[in-house]
């Protein structure tokens, strides 16, 4: 059974400002995200759906529904902030994807960009330059278009596109 956050720890963690959320006030990070989302949506001609969700998610959505094994080290309390036996503070923005896919199934789209920004909560802050609460962004394009995506579909112009291409060029082949 995992160790749970105390009420004070939970209140402290939830008080951290999510710089990606306009409801928490404006921040430059929102401009960067909006620029990337606008560039991708314009290039692909797809609908955009923002999926912010709650900071506390089910363990199932954070791990099980994303294919993590029950014995994966990431589930250990030294890495995960458990609220109770069934919920936790999301450890990555991908924890928003299962709910976003359920919403997409309820209201299907032919071509959509799922945008899932927000804080992630971890316990692995290793020094003063690393944080246990990084901001993360998942961008998932789901399409029913009959033709497969090409390299040109994944590349777009402008700074956002260069960032996508640069990151992709560093991936192992």
Secondary structure as the mmCIF struct_conf table of DSSP 4:
data_model
#
loop_
_struct_conf.conf_type_id
_struct_conf.id
_struct_conf.beg_label_comp_id
_struct_conf.beg_label_asym_id
_struct_conf.beg_label_seq_id
_struct_conf.end_label_comp_id
_struct_conf.end_label_asym_id
_struct_conf.end_label_seq_id
HELX_LH_PP_P HELX_LH_PP_P1 UNK A 2 UNK A 3
STRN STRN1 UNK A 4 UNK A 4
HELX_LH_PP_P HELX_LH_PP_P2 UNK A 5 UNK A 6
HELX_RH_AL_P HELX_RH_AL_P1 UNK A 7 UNK A 14
TURN_TY1_P TURN_TY1_P1 UNK A 15 UNK A 15
BEND BEND1 UNK A 16 UNK A 16
TURN_TY1_P TURN_TY1_P2 UNK A 19 UNK A 20
HELX_RH_3T_P HELX_RH_3T_P1 UNK A 22 UNK A 24
HELX_RH_AL_P HELX_RH_AL_P2 UNK A 28 UNK A 44
TURN_TY1_P TURN_TY1_P3 UNK A 45 UNK A 45
STRN STRN2 UNK A 47 UNK A 50
BEND BEND2 UNK A 55 UNK A 55
STRN STRN3 UNK A 56 UNK A 58
HELX_RH_AL_P HELX_RH_AL_P3 UNK A 59 UNK A 62
TURN_TY1_P TURN_TY1_P4 UNK A 63 UNK A 63
HELX_RH_3T_P HELX_RH_3T_P2 UNK A 64 UNK A 66
TURN_TY1_P TURN_TY1_P5 UNK A 67 UNK A 67
TURN_TY1_P TURN_TY1_P6 UNK A 70 UNK A 71
HELX_RH_3T_P HELX_RH_3T_P3 UNK A 73 UNK A 75
BEND BEND3 UNK A 76 UNK A 76
TURN_TY1_P TURN_TY1_P7 UNK A 77 UNK A 79
STRN STRN4 UNK A 82 UNK A 82
BEND BEND4 UNK A 83 UNK A 86
STRN STRN5 UNK A 87 UNK A 89
BEND BEND5 UNK A 91 UNK A 92
HELX_RH_3T_P HELX_RH_3T_P4 UNK A 93 UNK A 96
HELX_RH_AL_P HELX_RH_AL_P4 UNK A 97 UNK A 106
BEND BEND6 UNK A 107 UNK A 107
BEND BEND7 UNK A 110 UNK A 110
STRN STRN6 UNK A 111 UNK A 119
BEND BEND8 UNK A 123 UNK A 123
BEND BEND9 UNK A 127 UNK A 127
TURN_TY1_P TURN_TY1_P8 UNK A 128 UNK A 129
BEND BEND10 UNK A 132 UNK A 133
STRN STRN7 UNK A 135 UNK A 143
BEND BEND11 UNK A 146 UNK A 147
HELX_LH_PP_P HELX_LH_PP_P3 UNK A 148 UNK A 149
HELX_RH_AL_P HELX_RH_AL_P5 UNK A 151 UNK A 154
BEND BEND12 UNK A 157 UNK A 157
HELX_RH_AL_P HELX_RH_AL_P6 UNK A 158 UNK A 169
TURN_TY1_P TURN_TY1_P9 UNK A 170 UNK A 170
BEND BEND13 UNK A 171 UNK A 171
#
